[in-house]
Amino acid sequence: MILKTWSEVLAQSFQDLWMGVINFVPNLVVAIIIFIAGWVVGSLLGRVISQIVKSLKVDNALRSAGSEALLNRAGFRLNSGRFLGGLVKWFVIVVFLVASFDVLGLSQVNEFLQQVVLLYLPQVIVAVLILLVAALIADAMQSVVKGSAKAAEIKSANFLGNVTKWAIWVFAILMALY
């Protein structure tokens, strides 16, 4: 009697396990298809955005504004099309990844991706863009103020230029943190 009970329990456990696998596999296949579709769509959109930015000649405008020297000092190459295309690509991939995790019922991972990646990452990108623009404006305004002060024969022209530069930086950092 005890052996029969153990064998029935073991058989029932294996049946439950098998049914769980059978019920999970279709959701896994759908999630993989959604993720692959997201990868394809994200890659295509990334390339399109990269080509649009390249055709608008945004890099030439940024070079004329003096941002290439700033980026070179930071160790980066100026390729705004590739940068924006990559952002769009990975944003779309993460959105599709959220959808595939939703199909699988992985709500904790899904919530993390939604809260941290999809809501927080755009704020970080905006903060970086604010700081990049501030770097360009701060250097330009420092030169303008210093040149104007020297033209007016003010002895503290360098000091006024530096105050202007750092005032812009402080304001930009506060804006980036907001």
SULQUIWO-V938035 format. One record per pair of residues at least 24 apart in sequence whose ideal C-beta (glycine too) atoms are under 7 Angstrom apart, sorted by the first residue. I is the first residue (numbers start at 1). GAP is how many residues later the second one is. If there is no record, write none. Layout:
i->I gap->GAP
i->I gap->GAP
This chain:
i->27 gap->76
i->27 gap->77
i->28 gap->76
i->30 gap->73
i->31 gap->69
i->31 gap->72
i->31 gap->73
i->34 gap->62
i->34 gap->65
i->34 gap->66
i->34 gap->69
i->35 gap->61
i->35 gap->62
i->35 gap->65
i->37 gap->59
i->38 gap->54
i->38 gap->55
i->38 gap->57
i->38 gap->58
i->38 gap->59
i->39 gap->54
i->41 gap->51
i->42 gap->47
i->42 gap->48
i->42 gap->50
i->42 gap->51
i->43 gap->46
i->45 gap->43
i->45 gap->44
i->45 gap->47
i->46 gap->39
i->46 gap->40
i->46 gap->42
i->46 gap->43
i->47 gap->38
i->49 gap->35
i->49 gap->36
i->49 gap->39
i->50 gap->31
i->50 gap->32
i->50 gap->34
i->50 gap->35
i->53 gap->27
i->53 gap->28
i->53 gap->31
i->54 gap->27
i->65 gap->71
i->66 gap->70
i->66 gap->73
i->67 gap->69
i->70 gap->65
i->70 gap->66
i->87 gap->38
i->94 gap->24
i->127 gap->49
i->130 gap->42
i->130 gap->45
i->130 gap->46
i->131 gap->41
i->131 gap->45
i->134 gap->34
i->134 gap->35
i->134 gap->38
i->137 gap->31
i->138 gap->27
i->138 gap->30
i->138 gap->31
i->141 gap->24
i->141 gap->27
